[in-house]
Amino acid sequence: MNIPAQLKYTKDHEWISIDGEVATVGITDFAQGELGDIVYVEVETLDETLEMDEIFGTVEAVKTVSDLFLPLSGEIIEFNEVLEDEPEKVNTDPYGKGWMIKIKISDPSQVDKLLSADAYKELIGA
């Protein structure tokens, strides 16, 4: 299982890459594996400002639909439009071309509440 050390993680299985005041968010390799084949990613919160842990969208797999939770408070400034035509990128490249949104972080102190790669491995029993 792939759990890149440079990323941060949530208990809800999102990963976060932080570059200044912008964070890129997706779901982890573990999460996509649990969901199975992803057929649709929906984010209707573009240009909205949400609080940490609010639902920012959903991911639909063949057998289930799961909510996506915002790992940090901020404004959703970009949606990965590749996923509109190729949602399977979340399965094949969850940490690369399968990213979901970018947010402008409004409270950088919340980063301290995220999990390290080691803490995430412990959470999922890897």
C-alpha positions as CSV (number, residue, x, y, z in Angstrom):
1,M,0.0,0.0,0.0
2,N,1.3,3.4,-1.0
3,I,1.4,6.0,1.8
4,P,3.7,8.9,0.8
5,A,5.7,10.2,3.8
6,Q,5.6,13.9,2.6
7,L,1.8,14.1,2.7
8,K,-0.6,14.6,5.6
9,Y,-3.7,12.5,6.2
10,T,-7.1,12.5,7.9
11,K,-9.0,9.8,9.8
12,D,-11.5,10.0,6.9
13,H,-8.9,8.8,4.5
14,E,-8.1,12.0,2.6
15,W,-4.5,13.0,1.8
16,I,-3.3,16.6,1.8
17,S,-0.3,18.2,0.1
18,I,0.5,21.7,1.3
19,D,2.2,24.3,-0.8
20,G,2.2,27.7,0.9
21,E,-1.4,28.6,1.5
22,V,-2.8,26.1,-1.0
23,A,-3.6,22.5,-0.2
24,T,-4.3,19.8,-2.7
25,V,-6.7,17.1,-1.5
26,G,-7.6,13.6,-2.6
27,I,-8.4,10.2,-1.2
28,T,-5.8,7.7,-0.1
29,D,-4.7,4.5,-1.8
30,F,-6.3,2.6,1.1
31,A,-9.6,4.5,0.5
32,Q,-9.8,3.9,-3.2
33,G,-9.0,0.2,-2.6
34,E,-11.8,-0.1,-0.1
35,L,-14.3,1.7,-2.4
36,G,-13.4,-0.3,-5.5
37,D,-13.9,1.0,-9.0
38,I,-14.7,4.7,-8.9
39,V,-17.3,5.8,-11.5
40,Y,-18.0,9.4,-10.5
41,V,-16.6,12.2,-8.4
42,E,-18.9,15.1,-7.6
43,V,-17.8,18.4,-6.1
44,E,-20.5,21.1,-6.1
45,T,-18.6,23.4,-3.6
46,L,-16.2,25.1,-6.0
47,D,-15.6,28.7,-4.9
48,E,-17.2,28.1,-1.5
49,T,-15.5,28.5,1.8
50,L,-16.1,25.6,4.1
51,E,-15.0,24.6,7.6
52,M,-12.7,21.7,8.5
53,D,-14.6,18.3,8.4
54,E,-17.6,19.7,6.3
55,I,-18.6,17.6,3.3
56,F,-17.2,19.1,0.1
57,G,-18.4,16.4,-2.3
58,T,-19.0,12.7,-2.9
59,V,-17.2,9.8,-4.6
60,E,-19.3,7.1,-6.2
61,A,-18.0,3.6,-6.7
62,V,-19.8,0.7,-8.3
63,K,-21.4,-0.4,-5.0
64,T,-21.4,2.7,-2.8
65,V,-21.3,6.4,-2.5
66,S,-19.1,8.1,0.1
67,D,-18.9,11.6,1.4
68,L,-15.7,13.6,1.1
69,F,-14.7,15.7,4.1
70,L,-12.7,18.9,3.9
71,P,-9.4,18.3,5.9
72,L,-8.8,22.0,6.5
73,S,-11.0,25.1,6.6
74,G,-10.7,27.2,3.4
75,E,-12.0,28.2,0.0
76,I,-12.3,25.5,-2.7
77,I,-10.4,27.1,-5.5
78,E,-10.1,24.3,-8.0
79,F,-11.6,21.0,-9.0
80,N,-9.7,18.4,-11.0
81,E,-11.7,18.5,-14.2
82,V,-9.9,15.4,-15.5
83,L,-12.1,13.4,-13.1
84,E,-15.3,14.4,-14.9
85,D,-14.3,12.2,-17.9
86,E,-11.8,9.8,-16.1
87,P,-12.9,9.2,-12.5
88,E,-10.9,6.0,-12.6
89,K,-7.7,8.2,-12.2
90,V,-8.6,8.1,-8.4
91,N,-8.1,4.3,-8.5
92,T,-5.0,4.3,-10.8
93,D,-3.1,7.4,-9.5
94,P,-4.7,8.6,-6.2
95,Y,-1.7,10.8,-5.2
96,G,-1.1,12.2,-8.7
97,K,-3.6,12.6,-11.5
98,G,-6.4,11.5,-9.2
99,W,-6.3,14.5,-6.9
100,M,-9.7,16.1,-6.3
101,I,-9.6,19.7,-5.1
102,K,-7.3,22.5,-4.2
103,I,-8.2,24.8,-1.3
104,K,-6.9,28.1,-0.1
105,I,-6.2,27.4,3.6
106,S,-7.9,29.9,6.0
107,D,-6.5,28.5,9.2
108,P,-2.9,27.2,8.9
109,S,-2.9,26.0,12.5
110,Q,-5.3,23.2,11.6
111,V,-2.4,21.5,9.8
112,D,-1.2,20.4,13.2
113,K,-4.4,18.3,13.6
114,L,-3.6,16.2,10.5
115,L,-2.0,12.8,10.7
116,S,1.5,12.0,9.6
117,A,2.1,9.1,7.3
118,D,3.2,6.9,10.3
119,A,0.0,7.9,12.3
120,Y,-2.1,7.1,9.2
121,K,-0.4,3.7,8.8
122,E,-1.2,3.0,12.4
123,L,-4.9,4.0,11.9
124,I,-5.4,1.6,9.0
125,G,-3.2,-1.2,10.4
126,A,-0.6,-1.1,7.7
